[in-house]
Amino acid sequence: MAGKRQWIKGAIKRPGALTRKAKAAGMSTMAYARKMRHAAGRLGKQARLAITLRKLPRPSRAARARGGRKAASTRKRIR
């Protein structure tokens, strides 16, 4: 699972930048992202990425504790 999510690390160039812009505008991060998703340049890219990342399923708490790996009982067995 970790290999599939590695693109996220490369896609986020300035962590927290969109959040700071949203708070400066007095809005929530997602409300600001929805408003600015059609903006040109870096701001538009940040907004569209935030909306895309919101759509991704978040691993369960147990999976995060295991480092994103599935539990041994849920893996396919090789016979």
C-alpha positions as CSV (number, residue, x, y, z in Angstrom):
1,M,0.0,0.0,0.0
2,A,2.9,2.3,0.7
3,G,4.1,2.1,-2.8
4,K,0.8,3.3,-4.2
5,R,0.8,6.4,-2.1
6,Q,4.3,7.6,-2.8
7,W,3.1,10.0,-5.5
8,I,1.5,12.1,-2.7
9,K,4.8,13.0,-1.2
10,G,6.1,14.3,-4.5
11,A,2.9,16.1,-5.3
12,I,2.9,18.2,-2.1
13,K,5.6,20.8,-2.8
14,R,4.7,23.3,0.0
15,P,3.0,21.5,2.9
16,G,0.5,23.8,4.8
17,A,0.6,26.6,2.3
18,L,-3.0,26.3,1.2
19,T,-4.1,26.0,4.8
20,R,-2.3,29.3,5.7
21,K,-3.9,31.0,2.7
22,A,-7.4,29.8,3.7
23,K,-7.0,30.9,7.3
24,A,-5.8,34.3,6.1
25,A,-8.9,34.6,4.0
26,G,-11.0,33.6,7.1
27,M,-12.3,30.3,5.4
28,S,-11.9,26.6,6.0
29,T,-9.4,24.9,3.9
30,M,-11.9,22.9,1.8
31,A,-14.2,25.9,1.3
32,Y,-11.2,27.9,0.1
33,A,-10.0,25.1,-2.2
34,R,-13.5,24.8,-3.8
35,K,-13.6,28.5,-4.4
36,M,-10.0,28.7,-5.9
37,R,-10.0,25.4,-7.9
38,H,-10.3,27.3,-11.2
39,A,-7.5,29.8,-10.3
40,A,-4.5,29.9,-12.5
41,G,-1.0,29.0,-11.4
42,R,0.2,27.5,-8.1
43,L,-2.9,28.4,-6.1
44,G,-5.2,26.5,-8.6
45,K,-2.9,23.5,-8.5
46,Q,-2.9,23.4,-4.7
47,A,-6.7,23.7,-4.5
48,R,-7.2,20.9,-7.1
49,L,-4.8,18.6,-5.3
50,A,-6.5,19.3,-1.9
51,I,-9.9,18.3,-3.4
52,T,-8.3,15.2,-5.0
53,L,-6.7,14.1,-1.8
54,R,-9.9,14.6,0.1
55,K,-11.5,11.9,-2.1
56,L,-8.9,9.3,-1.3
57,P,-9.8,6.7,1.3
58,R,-8.0,7.1,4.6
59,P,-6.4,3.9,6.1
60,S,-8.0,2.7,9.3
61,R,-6.3,3.5,12.6
62,A,-5.1,-0.2,12.9
63,A,-3.6,0.0,9.4
64,R,-1.7,3.2,10.2
65,A,-0.3,1.5,13.3
66,R,1.0,-1.3,11.2
67,G,2.5,1.1,8.7
68,G,-0.2,0.7,6.1
69,R,0.2,-3.0,5.7
70,K,-2.7,-5.4,5.8
71,A,-3.2,-7.7,8.8
72,A,-1.7,-11.2,8.3
73,S,-5.2,-12.8,8.5
74,T,-6.5,-10.7,5.5
75,R,-3.7,-11.5,3.2
76,K,-4.2,-14.1,0.5
77,R,-2.6,-17.4,1.4
78,I,-0.2,-19.0,-1.1
79,R,-0.8,-22.8,-1.2
